[in-house]
Amino acid sequence: MKLKFKLYASLGEHLPSGTSGHEISIEVPKETTPLMLLKEHGVPLAEVHLVLINGIFIPVSQRDIPLNEGDELAVWPAVAGG
């Protein structure tokens, strides 16, 4: 199935080389979960703060639910600043 995968800020370095911007369209097997996709791309889970599927916040306890065709998975690290 096809979906959009977006990694923001410092997490963007885990997208495939040659990726323009902060998102890719990818083909994944059915039953792929956000956690599976993050691990597959080498995203350090300790750095993941905010996860959205189609603009809806997904708490840590629900990040193992399967994604669906056409979903948009967006992920941000914790942001600090002054």
C-alpha positions as a Markdown table, in Angstrom:
| # | Residue | x | y | z |
|---|---|---|---|---|
| 1 | Met | 0.0 | 0.0 | 0.0 |
| 2 | Lys | 1.1 | 3.5 | -0.6 |
| 3 | Leu | 1.4 | 6.3 | 2.0 |
| 4 | Lys | 3.2 | 9.5 | 2.8 |
| 5 | Phe | 6.0 | 9.5 | 5.4 |
| 6 | Lys | 7.1 | 12.8 | 6.9 |
| 7 | Leu | 10.0 | 13.4 | 9.3 |
| 8 | Tyr | 10.5 | 16.9 | 10.6 |
| 9 | Ala | 13.5 | 18.8 | 12.0 |
| 10 | Ser | 16.5 | 16.6 | 13.0 |
| 11 | Leu | 14.5 | 13.4 | 12.2 |
| 12 | Gly | 14.6 | 14.3 | 8.5 |
| 13 | Glu | 18.1 | 12.9 | 8.2 |
| 14 | His | 16.6 | 9.4 | 8.4 |
| 15 | Leu | 14.7 | 9.8 | 5.1 |
| 16 | Pro | 16.4 | 8.1 | 2.1 |
| 17 | Ser | 19.3 | 10.1 | 0.6 |
| 18 | Gly | 18.2 | 12.2 | -2.3 |
| 19 | Thr | 14.9 | 13.0 | -0.6 |
| 20 | Ser | 13.8 | 16.5 | -1.3 |
| 21 | Gly | 12.1 | 18.2 | 1.6 |
| 22 | His | 10.8 | 16.3 | 4.6 |
| 23 | Glu | 8.5 | 13.8 | 3.1 |
| 24 | Ile | 8.5 | 10.7 | 0.8 |
| 25 | Ser | 5.8 | 8.7 | -0.8 |
| 26 | Ile | 6.5 | 5.0 | -0.1 |
| 27 | Glu | 5.1 | 1.6 | -0.8 |
| 28 | Val | 4.8 | -0.5 | 2.4 |
| 29 | Pro | 3.3 | -3.9 | 3.1 |
| 30 | Lys | -0.2 | -4.1 | 4.6 |
| 31 | Glu | -0.3 | -4.2 | 8.4 |
| 32 | Thr | 2.7 | -1.8 | 8.6 |
| 33 | Thr | 2.6 | 0.2 | 11.8 |
| 34 | Pro | 4.1 | 3.6 | 12.6 |
| 35 | Leu | 6.6 | 1.8 | 14.9 |
| 36 | Met | 7.6 | -0.6 | 12.2 |
| 37 | Leu | 8.1 | 2.3 | 9.7 |
| 38 | Leu | 10.2 | 4.3 | 12.2 |
| 39 | Lys | 12.4 | 1.3 | 13.0 |
| 40 | Glu | 12.8 | 0.4 | 9.3 |
| 41 | His | 14.2 | 3.9 | 8.6 |
| 42 | Gly | 16.5 | 3.9 | 11.7 |
| 43 | Val | 14.6 | 6.7 | 13.5 |
| 44 | Pro | 15.7 | 6.6 | 17.2 |
| 45 | Leu | 12.4 | 6.1 | 19.1 |
| 46 | Ala | 13.8 | 8.0 | 22.1 |
| 47 | Glu | 13.9 | 11.1 | 19.9 |
| 48 | Val | 10.3 | 10.7 | 18.6 |
| 49 | His | 7.9 | 13.1 | 20.4 |
| 50 | Leu | 4.8 | 13.8 | 18.2 |
| 51 | Val | 3.3 | 11.3 | 15.9 |
| 52 | Leu | 0.3 | 12.1 | 13.7 |
| 53 | Ile | -1.7 | 10.0 | 11.3 |
| 54 | Asn | -3.7 | 12.1 | 8.9 |
| 55 | Gly | -3.4 | 15.0 | 11.3 |
| 56 | Ile | -4.6 | 13.1 | 14.4 |
| 57 | Phe | -2.3 | 12.7 | 17.4 |
| 58 | Ile | -1.2 | 9.1 | 18.1 |
| 59 | Pro | -0.1 | 8.4 | 21.7 |
| 60 | Val | 2.8 | 6.0 | 22.4 |
| 61 | Ser | 0.4 | 3.3 | 23.4 |
| 62 | Gln | -1.3 | 3.3 | 19.9 |
| 63 | Arg | 1.7 | 3.5 | 17.7 |
| 64 | Asp | 1.5 | -0.2 | 16.8 |
| 65 | Ile | -1.8 | 0.1 | 15.0 |
| 66 | Pro | -1.7 | -0.7 | 11.3 |
| 67 | Leu | -1.6 | 2.1 | 8.8 |
| 68 | Asn | -4.0 | 2.3 | 5.9 |
| 69 | Glu | -3.7 | 2.9 | 2.1 |
| 70 | Gly | -3.2 | 6.7 | 1.5 |
| 71 | Asp | -2.4 | 7.5 | 5.2 |
| 72 | Glu | 0.0 | 10.4 | 6.0 |
| 73 | Leu | 2.4 | 9.6 | 8.9 |
| 74 | Ala | 4.1 | 12.8 | 10.3 |
| 75 | Val | 6.7 | 12.6 | 13.0 |
| 76 | Trp | 8.4 | 15.4 | 15.0 |
| 77 | Pro | 11.2 | 15.3 | 17.7 |
| 78 | Ala | 10.9 | 17.1 | 20.9 |
| 79 | Val | 11.7 | 20.8 | 20.3 |
| 80 | Ala | 13.7 | 22.9 | 22.8 |
| 81 | Gly | 14.7 | 26.5 | 22.5 |
| 82 | Gly | 14.9 | 29.7 | 24.2 |
